Amino acid sequence: MHEVAKKLSAHFLEKNVIQGWASITELLDQGYNSSYIYDFLFRDAMYHIGELWEKNEITVADEHLATGVSDLLLSKYHLEKKERNISDKGILPITNTGRAMFFCVEGEDHYLGLKMASSLFEEFGWDVYDLGSNLPLEYAEYSIKKWQPEVICISITIRHLLPKLKDTIKRLAAIHPEATIIVGSRLHDEAAFRSCCTEETIIAKDAAFLYQWLNQYQNEASFVKKGVLS
């Protein structure tokens, strides 16, 4: 784990927004892109906090506080990227690429990974609809019929919700078969998780994968096949 991520986790737990933001901008100023900052700062910092909780070194209240601070700094980071791209056009595309909808499966309350994914899509010019955590399936179905997104991104972290994921993918694919379904999860290597996904489902193991996929989509949008990333 990057030492900066460990320091960031301490700032989260101490509710030290100023020092936390300094750790993030330090890497941003060095030229690291969002996928690196999401994976090796925010994600790893929260993973470390989860490990501390599992060892009973912090409480659930501590973890919730850290999540709130992380959420705040993620929002600040996203706004900072927007401001920098306005003054330095060409770093990221500024035209609309498509429409993407994001949500966590019903019962899933962990939303930070989803927020990072939706922010990354927005950086690439997508029209983003982030519906957040714990979305009942019927509302996901309603939203897809309403907005007809080209991409549907689903997040899940809890194993006992895998049957819900399988049902969600099946029902949404039936409603909107033209859409590309992307699922992000820390369970991406597990057989039980993969058995819930169809052959067409794209499994995003981290922000770096999404960054690569978005780059390819942008560069080859005229002929890239749905569900394929070569």
Residue, then its C-alpha position, 0 to 999 in steps of 0.5 A: m500500500h502506498e504510504v500516502a494512502k495510509k496517511l490519508s486514512a489517518h486524516f479520514l479518521e481524524k476528520n482532518v480535511i485540510q491535511g487530507w486534501a493536501s495529500i490528494t493535491e500533492l499527487l494531482d500536482q505531480g500529474y497523476n490521473s484520476s484512476y491512480i488517485y482513486d485506486f491508490l489513494f481513496r480506495d486503499a485508504m478506505y481498505h486500510i480503514g476496513e482492515l483496522w475495523e476488522k482488527n477491532e482497532i477502530t469502531v463502526a462509528d470511526e469507520h462511518l466518520a472516515t467514510g463521510v470525510s472521504d465522500l467530502l474529499l471525493s466531491k472536492y477532488h471532482l470539482e477541482k478536476k472540472e476547474r482545472n480542465i476548464s482552464d486547460k482544455g485538451i486534458l480530457p474531452i469536453t463534449n458529451t460521449g453518451r449517457a451512463m447510469f450508476f447505482c448499487v444493488e438493493g441492500e448495498d450501502h457502500y457507495l464510494g466506489l460507485k461515486m469514483a466510477s461516476s466521476l470518472f465517466e463525467e471527466f470523459g464527457w458522459d452524461v451521468y445519472d448517479l442514483g447512489s446506494n441501495l436502489p430497489l430494482e424496480y426503480a432501476e428498471y424505471s430509470i432505464k426506461k426513462w433515460q435509455p442509457e448506453v451504459i449501466c454501471i452497478s456496484i456491489t461489495i457484499r457477498h450475500l447480495l450476489p443473487k440480487l446482482k444476478d437477478t438485476i443483470k438479467r432483468l435490466a438486460a431484458i429491458h434494455p439489451e442495447a446497453t453495456i452493463i459494467v459491474g464493479s466489485r472488490l469480489h471481481d476475482e471470485a467464482a461466485f461473483r463471476s457466475c452472476c455475470t453474463e458473458e456480455t457483462i464487463i467486470a471492472k476490477d478498479a478505476a484503472f480498468l475503467y480509465q482504459w475502457l473509457n479511453q478506448y470507447q472514446n477513441e474507437a466509439s465508431f466500431v468498438k463492440k459492446g462488452v469487448l475490451s481488447 
